[in-house]
């Protein structure tokens, strides 16, 4: 049985499956709380941090079908020198965005989820993490209803990854200069995260 990247033996009792997934969720939550504490020591946006901390009191804030929303993971993928950033076109939202998505049951941490999503959405397998698993940026944004999915919120945790010139992205992903990001950004949150990445990489 596969739950995201978590593979269990056939015949594993449902209550045991539920217990394993719950333990992993608790581990992810505790890891995220530690990362948020470290992030909060260096930022001034206390309001969004308080909203994240309040939401993490939910029974399972990573569950995709939580009615209020769920925690998601994404990554700003940049060249090591900081001159450009890799974006992917999200057809459902009709926007260029950083790679990212839902935290799956088998993801041991939110950072691991962001790395997996970056690999899946860009086709690139090799990344460096210049600030480790430290949080780069936080964002809470509404997601419109789609099919049977109601409108909800994404509590997005953003990390920083880099990749060299030898890696060729898959179709649907493209490199943008930091300046060009502002032309495709619709709400300022992407430009904000990319600006933080540029600062961390010494591009400014």
N, C-alpha and C positions, 0 to 999 in steps of 0.2 A: 504494500500500500504506500502510495506517495502523497504527501501533503506538502506542496511546494518542493523544497529541497530535502524534506524529511522523509526517509524511507523506512517503513516498519515491516516486519515479517507478516506474511499472510496469516490470517487467523488471530492476529493480536486482538484481544477483547476490546470492545468499544470503550469500556470504562478506563482501561489502561491507556488507550490512545488519548482519551480526553485528559487524563492525568499528566501524560507526557507533554502534551501541547500546553496545558495550563502551566506546568513548571517552566517551559521555555518562555511563555509569555511573561511570567513573573521575572525571569532572568533578564529578558529584554527591557522590561519596565525599570528594574533596578539599575541596569546599565545606563538607560536613558536618563534617569533621575541624576545619576552621578555626572553624566555629560552636561546636563542642563545646569547643574550647580557650578561646574567649571566655566561654562559659557556665560552664566549670569554674572560672574565676577569681573567680566571684561566688557560688558555692554551697558548701554543706558536705557534700552527699551524694556523696562520692567513690566509693562502692561502685557505684552505678548508672552513674556515668560510666565507671568501669573496665570494666563489663560491655558498655557500648556500644562502647568503643574496641576491646575484644577481638573483638566480633562483626564490626566493620568490617574485620577481617582476612579474613573469608570471601570466596571468589571473587567473588560478586555478592550483597552483603547486601540489595539491593533486589528481588531476584528473588522473585516471589510464591510459587513452588513450591519454594523452598529448604527442605529438610526440617527444619532447626532453627528456622526462622522468617524474618522479614524486617523491614526498616525500613518503618515507615508514617509518614504525615504527618497532623497534625490541627491545628485552630485553635480557641482559645477566642474566640468572637465575642461582643462586649459592646457595650453602648451607650457612647458616648464619655465620658459622665459616670460610668459604672461602676455604675449602679443595677440592671442586669439583664444576663443572658447568654442567648444563643440556643442551644438544644439541639435535637437531632434524635432521633427514635425509631428505633433500630436493631432491626428485626424479628428478625433472626437471633439477636441476643443478648438481645432482649426488655428493652432498657434505654434510658433517655435518656442520650445522650452528646454530646460536642462533635462537630461535623462533621469527618470525616476518612476516610482510607482508604489504599489502596495507592499506591505511587509507580509511575507508568506510564513506559514506555520514553521517551516524548516529553517528560517533565517535566525541564527543565534543572536544577532544584534541588529539595531537599526542601521549601523554603518555597513554591516554585511549585506543587508538588503539593498542599500544604495549602490554598493559595488556590483552586486549581481544585476541590478537593473541597468547600470551603466554598460556592463558587458553585453547584456541581451539587446539593448536598444541601439547601441552604436556598432556592434559587431567587433569591437576591440576587446582583446582578452587581457592585455598587460597594462596595468596602471600603477602609478606611484601615488602615495598619500603624503604630501609634503607637511601636513599638520597632523598626521596620524588620524585617529578616529575622533578628533575634536570637532565640535559643531562649528560650521562656518556661518550659518544663518538659519533663522526660523521664519516660517511664514504660515499664516492661517488664511485660507482662501475658499470661497464657495465653489462647489461643483454643481452645475445644473443637472436636472433630472435627465436620464437617458434610458429609453426603453422602460424596463421595470424598475430601474434604480431611481429612488427619489433624490431630490436635491439634498446635499449634505456638505459638510466641511472637511477639508483636508488639513490636518495638522502636520505640515511638511517640515522635516528635519533635513537640512542641507549640509553636505560635506564637500571637501575639495579634493579632486583627483587630477593628476596630470598624465599626459602621454606624449611620447616623442614623435618626431616627424615620420618615422618609418611605419607607423600604424595607419592603415587606411580604413576609414569608417564605412559602414554599410550604407545602402541607399536609404534615404530618409533622414540622414544626418549630414550636417554641413558645418564648416568652420566659419565663424564670424569674428571680425575684429571687435575689440571691446567697445569701440565707438559705434559700430553698426548694431550692437545689441539694443541700443536705445530705440532704433527704428522699428524693431519687431516686438519690443516689450509693450504690453498693453496696460499694465497697472503699476509699473515701477518696481515690482518685487524682484524681477529677474535682473534688472540693471543694478539694483542694490546688492544682490548676492554676487554678481559678477564684479562689481566695484570692490567688494570685500576680498574677493579672490585676487584681484589685481594688486591690492595693497599687500596681501600676504605673500605674493610672489615677487614683490619689489618692483612691479611694473609702473608704480606711481611714486 
